[in-house]
Amino acid sequence: MRRIFLFLAILLVFISCQPGPKEIGGVNLSGRVEYRRSDATENQFICNHASLASLKAKEWAKNGSKEALRISVIEPRIWLRFALENENEIPWKGSILLQWIHIPDLELCSESTDGQILDQYAGYHWESWLGVLSPFPHFQISLSPKERKVFYLRVRTTDDLNYPIRLLSEDQYRGILMVRFLAFVSLSFMGLIFLAWGLQMFFKNRNPVFLALVFFYASFYLLVYCMHGKVPASIFGESNLLVTHSFYIWFALLQFAFFLYLASFDFSNQKRLYKKGIFWLFAISGLLYLIIPYSDLFREYRIFVALINFILAFYWLYVTHVGQTQNTRPRLYLITWMVFLLLIFFRVLYHLDFYPYQVYVIYSSVVWLPFQIAYSLLLAHKGGKEKGLQALKNRNLFQNVDLVQITSRLNELLEKERVYLDPNFSEEKAAQLLGITYHQMSDLVNTHYKSNFPSLLNKYRISHAKSLLISEPDMNVTEVGKNSGFGSRSAFYSEFKKQTGSHPNAFKKMNVNSKSKDIS
């Protein structure tokens, strides 16, 4: 599991080393943009010379931020205007991109110096990446040498504008696509790792914390995917306010998922706070988010909904963890969860339009997520081992035994000295080497390894046999069993079938064929 954690760390470092906003973000046009709200006469807008002349004569307001568009939307349509100039002696081609996917329709209208009209459309109604991701709205443009062109962009949206508009070269546009694609592939791949890891640990230790952590990761992944990956309204339509403002659904789910983790943590540590009705009442307090799209009062005071939910999350995090961080969990664990919650809070403030667009604050919780889940899974696994040892210590059978040293020595016998390769190696001999009695040895293996001693040895023997079948394809299968510590051919075949579901010959043939295909 340490190798898995190291792999995740290296993967995230690789992602973070990819070009950031300054390298691939092109030119931020937000500070150049002017805007005006569309009136009823422009609902049937047609991009032509007369319409552009009419727009040019109207009053426009300046966007107040250089980092992003910061415009409140009163009417569902709003106009943006900005000018671009090619100062070079050669033609220029590139893209205009709005860094937000939740825009159903956009229309870009402009007039070139030779009188030609450019009329383009974008938005999630117009394009999709194989139905998996909704692309950023973008328009391909070209400028002749020394040409200056004014662009009029009509945006249809019900959300306030709080995102950048960028001018990108063709390479920069491809760079943004690649970084976004790699980010979702990485998050998805890590999700599969956490799912397999969590399920394996749950079935081994029966600790619900493992399942709760996997569910929390899945809930956060859905939030990120529906905000930055695929627009739900592009699938389910725009008739339902909760669909067009789906982040409220994911905020409520994330709140419940976090309290589910707290309940599982509390259950595993037997503090019994999870049995209180008030705890579960606060767990579903995230449902208040679902009222915001339908109530003007809740929308006006939505900041207080977020504050209440996060104050409750911080409080119950402290209450459930404070007594445990002095024993099996370090204090650092509590601190990392508090920092993670704070990063999520800033993200929620952004979606509620109480925090300006800032790329590192918005995505920092996404970067933090895999590390937090991996760290939590590791500590939950470590805590389970410590509890098993503590349970043994509480028995009279182990009053004067150093269990940490004994288990460490047993692991050394199995993994380094490979005593299982001796077919005559017995539980009595192992107890003698460890300096404990036969009954202590049996109790240790049953409690710490959740197995009996013969099954523990056979687990290592089959693992060794599988390695030999792959690395030594010319070795006779009977010899493989003998060299792996089995006293007879029948015992080897029976145990191999039990653990792998196939016979040694079938396993060997499958891997030899696989190698042959790879070579060819």
Steps between C-alpha positions, in 0.01 A plus 500: 500500500794730554593438137148600396525820703840575344358440153213743567744761626720466189192516274378821660848655485506415128164673449612803698813522279282537190479856364294721729267788410788737424653263245192367324242763594578737215387862534230576755254732323278556806639847573425615143137388497201733499148371559136588477181310584291392205158664462179355356568644152811284467338162568483432125851625431642444152871551446529755215636848431187676630495306828868572565449870430208502746708327770790738449278801564369376836647559845745247640642451850858398584568162662644578842757218528817424306508137613148387404160613381312625809151579373169433671236357268151651530373402156589157354695666216795732526730660243878514525719721278876507454749597229801304373783623281768313312811719503710251302570485128365146472147360551411367847266214587381394842202455730286702736411283800268551798630297794164370619301212353152583639397725213229358273531744209742767380511694174809686378438774245762722337578690181836491322664801335392378157134489613462126552277388789616227737221318685586199723323297768626304802378358832411156633199485266731508202784260572618220728810280538357154432229578754753475786617860543339834417767715335573860592303735271748624240515665158770477236597840365756644259649847463669636190828690534447832682126430525291625792165332556221555753318189622148486644423192709143423607482265800187318613531394863317517832820506707700809590817528296807420713760348268772615257478549127828420326671545166697187413733388227431159347774338714369663819148379428625143451699536823187590699316203349785264591531622861124473552490152347795375709345644816177302457682183395720526810207565734308208347799266522566594862133446574529141374811448714323633810194285425708181475711597798204594717302186417801278564563661840131489590464127431824437686432714809122557488560867580230726344747791483644353179162501325415848630826646365439347157145642499634844595749490212223397259277787622778755454582355160138546391514863611816563297377304199163679482658842554802466272441187294148430374208743531195313642265739316644378169355156588183576700401835349458843658143479627599411859684761708689234695634362174620837374643573849611143570786606729241537779424128469868409528552735798218318682639158407853599606371621838327166560803302377724686744268430794484137390878488530479663846242240607718211378805647674300543819364145469849352463617685809187419706423854612133442404435860395358364173202363695377850582209620292637856491809367318293363210282812495814704433613237248202583277526876558653518153145465367468873569710555188221347290260777603722783371400482128129512591498766773599864457550524877739203511682626192548842659644346819665195345831593663346414838394157373862430410630638831259291706591180318875553526488606864311177574755300298795655687332447837418133448840435345660631819261315732545162330877525451641695794515205740659271242780722373692442822504123450488322167471807276746788507376853552613570146209288376245732660683805366507366143124443506443853632716649225317289242162621627622860480606452137159351420336797672682744270388293204137515616531877545613525138203301371268715713659808338650634824860443397671627182648265245841383623623184336722374783234546768230336287707193410713464814235280665506274192878459528475444876225236471704191391768565761240538775317179406824302463628632834168414665496148356857440615427617855177299514698189400769579755240564768340163430832325552564688824156407629567135422822514698330686782229234515770236537676699771180517698496122531682326782669282240717793384564689824881482477548485122628780273247454221647766273837327505342154459288600196797680346715188540226278355471727194876476461488120512233492231613775264880501532601154621210333310454221751188392311721337237574225751211247468571380855483844657230490768318726739691347791833583334387857432397541864841368609681750275288786635541393862128458571273206569299307240173644635636855488616440143158373394319792666740753344446371146122475542466855635769691311490324162134392507612149402639175635869412471479241215287739290747781567791287376303384195422858406873574474569167328244563224633851445849352459369228267329757276829687468682180404235405241549837332877539536592132441264374226722198429479369857272203555183593688565228758846646557343845543279367778793327666719811478217708649479295820225247421557144611291338226369568150136459606535747787654755260228459237221517758631815669581672168145439375359624831690829494507586128197323358709313241750215486877569478521373139219731389659794681837425341353460152307825523807699603727334241247585225477855631879535481503358148244756384701782654816382321324466165 
